[in-house]
Amino acid sequence: MKHNFKTIEEICSIVDLIIEKKAGKNVHKSLCMDLNCIDYYNVEYTDMVKLCDKILLMAKTRNRIIRHIEDDFWKTIIDLPFNFIILSDFEVDENEELLLGEDYSNKHKKILLLILELSIQVLNLKNEETKSCDERRSNALKTISELLDYYVIKDARALLLKSIESKGNKEQYAALEALANYYDLSESELDKQLIEKLNTIIDETDDQNTAMSCLEILVNTGVIDEMEAMNRMDNWKDEYWGREGEDEEE
């Protein structure tokens, strides 16, 4: 049977029905495919506003099915910069800014600003310190990181620095990855306070990827060389993995 792909408006209406517990059984199962098959390059700005508004609504909703749908929505959002700029040849000038509050005439830049504003709104929501909240906040940071590949975003650094303090492993890791991207692109130098913070995270984290991200930032900004990073990673493994073995023996 041929599948009739839904529009963004229809997808958002189904999400409303699920939240209100008025949707039929399994109605959500095709939404991921529907989202993937939308021609986002030609989508209307008003439809993207509806999609972003629905993400904010889902963030405030407690529902296991909604969590899966929310993840699918975020995958769409995170992929938008690449889909617009690389796959569709939408041109961005070197050092072009994406400024909050601007009313851009270009529809695609206007949509990219919309998803930046969405990401900031999500990061400003109360951090409930749950797995779903951690995932949501990491998705917002991934979106900002993707946008940094193409645009200069004022105050992006301040947002990322706030999230590297997070107790959520996914949020902290996403913030560090975005921060690494920021420093790669801006070629700025690390200040003493941030160097100390990264060193503290390396010493305290039990997550290997998080420790490696911190070391990547220190190497790429010239604070340490690759040999020192490798030695520190070896020391981290000895400390953490050795402690794991001690715990098992006990």
N, C-alpha and C positions, 0 to 999 in steps of 0.2 A: 504494500500500500504506500502510495506517495505521501510524503510528509509535507504539510502546508506550513512553511516557516512563518513564525510570528514576528510582528513588528515590535519595536521597543515599547510602544504604548501597550500592546497586548501582553507582553511579558510583564510589564509593571503592574498591569491589572490582575494578572494571575498571582503575583507576589502579594498584592493586597488581599486577595481571596484566601490565600494560605495563612496570612497573618490573622485574618478574621475567622479562620477555621471554617470557611465556606467552600473550599476547593474540593474537587473530586479526588479520589485516591489516585496516586501516581501521576497527577497532572504536572508535577514539577520535573519529571524525569527527562523531558525533551528540552528543557529551558537552556541547558548548556549548549546543545546543538543549535538552538535558535539564536542564541547570542553570538555564536561563532560564525553564523552564516549571514549576519547583517553587514551590509556594505557601509562601513563606518566613514569612509572618505566622503561619501555622498549623504550621510545622515544629517538631519536638521539639528540645529543647535538646541531648539526647544525640546527635542527628544532626548538629547544628552542631559539636559537639565533634569528631566524626569528620571533618567537612569541614576544620576548622582543623588537626587533627592531620595530615591528608593534605597540607595546604599545607606544613607544616614538614618532612614527609618528602620532598616534591618538591624543596624548597629544597636538600636534601642529596644530590639525585640528578642525575647527569649523563646527560641524554637529551634529544635535540632535540624529540621529540614531547611529552615531559613539560613542556618549557618552554611550549609552546602551551597545554596543558591548565592549567598553573599560572596563566597569564595569565587564562584564563576563570574560574578559581576566584576570583582577586583581583577581577575585575569584579563578581562576585556579592557579595563582602565589602564592597567600597567602596560599593555601592548600598544596603546594608542599612539604614543610618540613615535615609535618605530614604524607603525603602519602608515602614519601620515607622512613622515619625513623621509624615510628610506624607501618604503615600498611604493609610495605614490609621488615621489619627487617634489614634495612640498619644500620650498627653499627657505633656509634660515641663514641670516647673515652671521659672520663671525662676531662673537661677543654681543650678540643680540640679547636684549633683556626680556624677561617675562615678568611684567609688573602687576602686582596686586592692585585691583581697583580700576584698571584700565578697561576701556570699552573698545576693543580692537575691531576694526572693520573686516579683517580677514576671518572667515568662519573657523578655519582650522586652528588658528592661533587662539581664537576666542574659546574654543573647546578645550585646548590644552591649558589655558588659564583656568578654566572651570574645574579641571581635574586636579590642578595644583591647589585651588581653593578648597576643594573637597578633602584633599589629603590633610591640609592644615586644620580644617574643621574636625576631622576624625582624631587628630593628635590632641586637639583641645578638649575632646570629650573626657569625662571622668575615666581614669584608668582603673578598671575593676579588678585588674591583676588576675584575670582568668585566661585559660588557653585561647578562647575565641577572641578575647580582647587583645591578647598578645599577637595573634595572627593578623587581626585587623590593623593594628598599629604598624606592624611590619609591612603590610601591603601598602599602607599610606607612604611609608618611607621608601619603599621600592619605586613607587610612582614618582616621588620627588627625585630619586636618583636617576631614573630614566630621563626625566625632563632636564636634569643637569647635563646630560650628554649633548644637549642642543642649545640650551639657554643659560644665560647668567640669571640667577635668582637671588635677589637681595634677601638677606637674613636667612638663607637656607642653612648656613653654617650654624647659626644659633639654634635652629630647630633640631639639627642633627646632634649637636652637643648635649641638648637636653635629653634626648633619647638614649644616648650611650650610658646614661645613669640608670636606665630602666632595670628593674628586677626580672623582666620578661626576656628570656633568652633570644627569642625570635626578633623582638623589637630591638634589643641591643645589637644583635648581629647585623640586622638590616641597616641600622644607623651607622655602624662602623663601615659597612660596605659602601654606603652612600658617602660617608666622610672620605673614604679612600678615593672614590670617584671625584669628589669635590676638589681634593688636593692635587690629584692627577691633572685635572683640567685647569685649575686656577694657578698652579705653580706657586702657591703661597707657602710661606714658612710656618712651621708649628711654633706656637708660643710655649713658654716654659710650663705654664699651668696645664696645657693639654698634653704635653709630653709626660708630665708626672701622672696625669689621669690614665693615659694609655698604659704606662708601666704598672700602675696599680691594678688595672683590669687584668693584665697578663698574669700578675701574681695571684689574683683572687679567683679568676674564673675557672670553672671545671669543664669548660667547653673548648675543645681544640680549635674549632673554626673561629671562635671569638678571639682567642689568643693569636691565631695566625693573622687575622684581619688587623689587629693592633700592630703587629710586627710589620705587616705590609705597609701601613701608613708611615711608620717610622723609617722604613727603608726607602720608600718612594719620595720622602721629603728630605732625605739625606741626613737624618739624625743618627742612624746606624747603618752599617753596611750589611750585605747579605750574609757574610760569614758570622757576624755577631748575631744576626737574626736566627740563623740555623743553630748556633750554640744555645741561644736562649730557648728555642723551641725544644731542643734536646733536654735541657734542664727542666723545662715545664713537663715534658713527658715523664722524666724520672720522678719528679715530685708528685705529679697527679696519679700516674699509672702505678707508681710504687706505693702510694697511699691506698689505692684501690686494692692492691694485693694484700696489704696489711689488714684492711677491713675485712676481706674475705677469710683470712686466717683466724681472725677473732670470732 
